[in-house]
Amino acid sequence: MSEHELLLVRIGDVLSKVARPYRCDDELPADVRMTLSQLGFPCDELTSREELIAGLWARKRSVLTAMQPEWGGTPPAAA
């Protein structure tokens, strides 16, 4: 697995943990906060899940874009 693929797996795993249903007063578990910090998303009890989810999706999109090969030909025409 490439570095980008491993990063996508880690982002997907933590995204599924952050985005799951929760009670309003629930904090993120310590292991999830640690993983977020390792991925460059430092957070505390005041960080909203919505903010984290938006950031994780943005990172996932940028990694996916970086993995796509450059388009070298003529763009396809609309049918």
Secondary structure as GFF3:
##gff-version 3
##sequence-region A 1 79
A	DSSP	alpha_helix	3	18	.	.	.	ID=ss1
A	DSSP	alpha_helix	30	38	.	.	.	ID=ss2
A	DSSP	alpha_helix	49	67	.	.	.	ID=ss3
###
